[in-house]
Amino acid sequence: MFAKTPEGALLNCLTSDSAGLRAIPNTSCWAKIAEGQPVEYKFNNCGDRAGMECGQKPPGTYRIVTEGSSFVLGYGLAREKTWTALLPTKLSLLTGRKVELYNQGITWRYPRNIALRFNDVLARQPDLILWVLTSVDISAPPVPDLHLAKVAQKGALGKPADALERLRSFLATKSIPEAMGAVWEQTRSALLLQHFLYLSQSQFVKSSLVGDDDDLKAEPSAKWKDQLRKLDGYAAEIERKAGAAGVPVVTVLMPTRAQVALISLGEWPQGIDPFKADHDVQRIVTKHGGIYLDLLPRFRDIPNPEQYFFPVDGHPNARGHELIATMLAEELNGGAAPAIRGLDSARSK
């Protein structure tokens, strides 16, 4: 644990065009996050980590196509342990119907990129589109090309020579103490200390509330409002294209580690609201006629739900993916009309 291959190794399987990053078809890359095991990212003939080749939908199959960024890709985990691999089996058991999930998620595929590539989603012959968002997808600027992606990924927990390069960069804009602190935060020792500190719910929550994360604020900043305005435009475009094709879109906002910890505690300081981002996205989706799945309230009754996420990296771990697959299966089976009516009518034929 904490030994690390460059996370940027995944970028060796990626390319980019005017619509953003995409995986190179028929490639395979290995990478390892510091808190996890080495993982193979294998992409099919269409450049998707789908666990199946890209082609015609099998007869009698209800196909869900899911889109999103690193959470949908299954970043940090072997594909068979991800929620995208687990969900079809769970849904098939609940519905008595053969359900297939085709995964088109890729790291740094944000709403703008999904809207631009939406014809690729429709080309996979979906009966239902599952659009998975995170607050990072909303707040992070789109990465327009592979070069900028490599720049963004470079440097974290690298070799001593990399640390010196980062120190020179930080000194150009920061004071010496600030620069040294910024470099220290990216070292393996700092990660180790952070990891064990964040295993404590109280310490993790306290640390999370010190930051400027807009997804936790009751009163959004001007920047967050602007980001939501842009999301509104992308959601409108996605719903319009899906509606024209007659395919329902179900959208879900996946929570952050800080959100679920606060929700489980049941109390938070004034000015903080872990449900705010959830309500913002729900308002946007339903405004354009989309279906929204609200998972956050389900974390109220889960003790220490932050244990289902990597403490520092923040992505869900294997237990977290299992939990999320169960939640999604129950929500889709229990009330995501007309998606579930589609399953019911197909089963009755």
C-alpha positions in Angstrom: 0.0 0.0 0.0 1.1 3.6 -0.8 3.6 2.2 -3.4 2.5 3.9 -6.6 2.8 3.7 -10.3 2.1 7.0 -12.1 -1.6 7.6 -12.2 -0.9 9.3 -15.5 -0.1 5.9 -17.0 -3.8 5.7 -17.8 -3.3 8.6 -20.2 -1.2 6.4 -22.4 -4.5 4.8 -23.5 -6.2 8.1 -24.2 -6.3 10.5 -27.1 -8.3 13.7 -27.7 -10.2 15.7 -30.3 -12.5 18.7 -30.3 -15.0 16.8 -28.1 -12.4 16.0 -25.4 -10.7 12.9 -24.1 -11.5 9.4 -25.3 -9.8 6.0 -25.1 -7.9 4.5 -28.0 -9.8 1.4 -29.2 -8.3 -2.0 -28.4 -5.7 -0.7 -25.9 -4.8 -1.7 -22.3 -3.0 0.3 -19.6 -2.0 -0.5 -16.0 -2.1 2.1 -13.3 -2.3 2.2 -9.5 -3.6 4.8 -7.1 -1.6 5.1 -3.9 -4.3 3.6 -1.7 -5.2 0.8 -4.0 -3.9 -2.2 -6.1 -2.5 -2.2 -9.6 -5.5 -2.0 -12.1 -5.8 -2.8 -15.7 -7.9 -0.5 -17.8 -8.9 -2.5 -20.9 -10.8 -0.7 -23.7 -12.8 -2.5 -26.4 -13.1 -1.9 -30.2 -15.0 1.4 -29.6 -12.6 2.6 -26.9 -14.9 1.8 -23.9 -14.2 0.0 -20.7 -17.5 -1.9 -21.2 -16.4 -5.5 -20.5 -17.9 -6.4 -23.9 -17.2 -5.5 -27.5 -19.1 -2.7 -29.2 -21.8 -4.0 -31.4 -25.5 -4.9 -31.9 -27.6 -5.3 -28.8 -28.5 -9.0 -28.2 -32.1 -9.8 -28.9 -34.3 -9.7 -25.8 -31.8 -7.6 -23.8 -32.6 -4.4 -22.0 -29.5 -2.3 -22.4 -28.5 0.6 -20.1 -25.7 2.8 -21.4 -24.0 4.8 -18.7 -22.0 8.0 -19.2 -19.7 10.0 -16.9 -16.2 10.6 -15.8 -13.8 8.6 -13.5 -16.5 7.4 -11.2 -18.2 5.7 -14.1 -14.9 4.4 -15.5 -14.3 2.7 -12.2 -11.1 4.5 -11.4 -8.8 2.7 -9.0 -10.6 -0.7 -9.2 -10.6 -3.8 -11.4 -13.6 -3.7 -13.7 -15.3 -6.7 -12.2 -15.4 -4.9 -8.8 -17.1 -1.7 -10.1 -20.7 -0.8 -9.8 -21.1 -0.9 -13.6 -20.1 -4.5 -13.6 -22.3 -5.4 -10.6 -25.5 -3.5 -11.4 -26.7 -5.7 -14.4 -26.8 -8.8 -12.3 -28.6 -7.1 -9.5 -31.2 -5.6 -11.8 -31.7 -8.9 -13.6 -32.4 -10.6 -10.3 -34.9 -7.9 -9.3 -36.7 -7.7 -12.6 -36.5 -11.3 -14.0 -35.2 -9.7 -17.2 -31.8 -9.8 -18.9 -30.3 -6.4 -18.3 -27.0 -5.3 -19.8 -25.0 -2.3 -19.0 -22.7 -0.7 -21.5 -20.1 1.6 -19.9 -18.9 4.6 -21.9 -17.4 6.5 -18.9 -13.9 7.8 -19.1 -11.8 10.0 -16.8 -12.3 13.7 -17.3 -15.4 13.3 -19.4 -17.5 16.2 -18.1 -21.0 17.3 -19.1 -19.8 19.4 -22.0 -17.9 16.4 -23.5 -20.9 14.1 -23.0 -23.2 16.5 -24.8 -20.7 16.8 -27.7 -20.3 13.0 -27.9 -24.0 12.2 -27.4 -24.4 10.6 -30.8 -21.9 7.9 -29.6 -24.2 7.2 -26.7 -27.2 6.7 -29.0 -25.2 4.5 -31.3 -24.9 1.9 -28.5 -28.7 1.3 -28.9 -29.7 2.1 -25.3 -33.1 1.4 -23.8 -32.1 3.7 -21.0 -29.3 6.2 -20.5 -27.8 6.5 -17.0 -26.0 9.8 -16.6 -23.8 9.8 -13.5 -22.5 13.1 -12.2 -20.3 14.1 -9.3 -19.7 17.6 -7.9 -16.2 17.5 -9.5 -17.8 17.1 -12.9 -19.8 20.3 -12.3 -17.0 22.4 -10.7 -13.9 21.3 -12.7 -13.3 23.0 -16.0 -13.4 20.7 -19.0 -10.1 19.3 -20.1 -9.9 20.2 -23.8 -7.0 18.1 -24.9 -4.6 15.4 -23.9 -1.7 17.8 -23.4 -3.5 19.7 -20.7 -4.6 16.4 -19.1 -1.0 15.3 -18.8 0.0 18.6 -17.3 -2.9 18.4 -14.7 -1.9 14.8 -13.8 1.8 15.3 -13.6 3.7 15.6 -10.3 1.6 14.1 -7.5 3.8 11.9 -5.4 6.5 11.6 -8.0 10.2 11.2 -7.8 12.6 13.6 -6.0 13.4 15.3 -9.3 9.7 15.9 -9.9 9.5 17.5 -6.5 12.3 19.9 -7.3 10.6 20.8 -10.5 7.3 21.4 -8.7 9.1 23.5 -6.1 10.6 25.7 -8.8 7.1 26.1 -10.2 5.5 27.0 -6.9 8.3 29.5 -6.0 7.4 31.5 -9.1 4.0 32.3 -7.6 4.2 31.5 -3.8 6.4 32.5 -0.9 9.1 30.0 0.2 7.0 28.6 3.2 3.9 28.3 0.9 5.9 26.6 -1.8 7.5 24.1 0.7 4.1 23.3 2.1 2.6 22.8 -1.4 5.4 20.3 -2.2 5.0 18.5 1.1 1.3 18.0 0.6 2.1 15.9 -2.5 4.7 13.6 -0.9 4.1 10.0 0.0 4.7 10.8 3.7 2.0 13.4 3.6 -0.4 11.0 1.9 0.3 8.3 4.6 -0.4 10.8 7.4 -3.6 12.0 5.6 -4.8 8.5 5.0 -4.7 7.5 8.7 -6.0 10.8 9.9 -9.0 10.6 7.5 -9.9 7.2 8.9 -11.4 9.2 11.8 -14.8 10.5 10.9 -14.5 13.5 13.1 -11.1 14.5 11.9 -12.1 14.0 8.3 -15.2 16.1 8.6 -13.3 18.8 10.4 -10.7 18.9 7.6 -13.4 18.9 4.9 -15.2 21.9 6.4 -12.0 24.0 6.3 -11.9 24.0 2.5 -13.9 26.0 0.0 -15.9 23.2 -1.6 -19.0 24.8 -3.1 -20.9 21.5 -3.0 -21.1 21.7 0.8 -22.1 25.4 1.1 -25.7 26.4 1.9 -25.2 29.7 0.0 -23.5 29.1 -3.3 -20.7 31.3 -4.6 -20.9 33.2 -7.9 -18.6 30.6 -9.4 -20.8 27.7 -8.4 -23.9 29.5 -9.8 -22.1 30.0 -13.1 -21.1 26.3 -13.2 -24.7 25.3 -12.5 -25.8 27.6 -15.3 -23.5 25.8 -17.7 -24.7 22.4 -16.5 -28.3 23.6 -17.2 -27.3 24.1 -20.8 -25.6 20.8 -21.2 -28.6 19.0 -19.5 -31.0 20.7 -21.8 -29.0 19.6 -24.9 -28.7 16.0 -23.6 -32.4 15.7 -22.8 -33.3 17.2 -26.2 -31.2 14.7 -28.1 -32.4 11.8 -26.0 -36.0 12.8 -26.3 -35.8 13.0 -30.1 -34.4 9.4 -30.1 -37.2 8.3 -27.7 -34.7 7.2 -25.0 -35.2 8.1 -21.3 -32.3 9.6 -19.4 -31.9 8.9 -15.6 -29.5 11.2 -13.9 -27.9 10.6 -10.5 -25.4 12.7 -8.5 -23.0 10.5 -6.7 -22.0 11.9 -3.3 -18.6 12.8 -2.1 -17.0 11.3 1.0 -17.5 14.5 2.9 -21.2 14.6 1.9 -22.0 11.1 3.1 -20.1 11.6 6.4 -22.1 14.7 7.2 -25.4 13.2 6.2 -24.6 10.2 8.5 -23.8 12.4 11.4 -27.1 14.2 10.9 -25.8 17.6 11.9 -23.5 20.2 10.4 -22.4 23.8 11.1 -24.3 26.8 10.0 -23.6 27.7 6.4 -23.1 24.1 5.4 -25.7 21.9 3.6 -24.5 18.5 2.3 -27.8 18.2 0.3 -27.5 21.5 -1.5 -25.6 20.2 -4.6 -28.0 17.3 -4.8 -31.0 19.6 -4.8 -29.4 21.9 -7.4 -28.8 19.0 -9.9 -32.3 17.6 -9.3 -33.8 21.0 -10.1 -31.9 21.2 -13.3 -32.6 17.7 -14.5 -36.4 17.7 -13.7 -36.7 21.2 -15.3 -35.8 19.7 -18.6 -38.0 16.7 -18.2 -35.4 14.2 -17.0 -35.6 11.6 -14.4 -33.6 12.1 -11.2 -32.5 9.4 -8.7 -31.8 10.8 -5.3 -29.3 8.6 -3.5 -28.1 10.9 -0.7 -30.9 10.4 1.8 -30.1 6.6 1.8 -26.8 7.4 3.6 -28.6 8.7 6.7 -28.9 5.2 8.2 -25.4 3.9 7.2 -22.9 4.2 10.1 -19.6 5.8 9.0 -20.4 5.6 5.3 -17.1 7.4 4.5 -15.5 4.0 5.0 -16.8 3.1 1.5 -14.4 5.6 -0.1 -10.6 5.8 -0.4 -9.8 8.2 2.4 -7.5 10.6 0.4 -8.2 9.8 -3.2 -12.0 10.1 -2.6 -13.3 7.6 -5.2 -15.4 4.7 -3.8 -13.5 1.6 -2.9 -14.7 -2.0 -3.8 -17.2 -2.0 -0.9 -18.5 1.4 -2.0 -19.1 0.2 -5.5 -21.0 -2.8 -4.2 -23.1 -0.5 -2.0 -23.8 1.9 -4.9 -24.8 -0.9 -7.2 -27.3 -2.2 -4.7 -28.8 1.3 -4.2 -29.0 1.9 -8.0 -30.7 -1.4 -8.6 -33.3 -0.8 -5.9 -34.0 2.7 -7.0 -34.3 1.8 -10.7 -36.5 -1.2 -9.8 -38.6 0.8 -7.4 -39.6 4.0 -9.0 -37.5 5.3 -11.9 -40.5 5.5 -14.3 -40.7 5.3 -17.2 -37.5 3.4 -17.1 -38.8 0.7 -14.9 -42.1 0.6 -16.8 -39.9 -0.2 -19.8 -38.5 -3.2 -18.0 -41.9 -4.3 -16.8 -43.5 -4.1 -20.2 -40.7 -6.0 -21.8 -40.9 -8.7 -19.2 -44.6 -9.1 -19.8 -44.2 -9.8 -23.5 
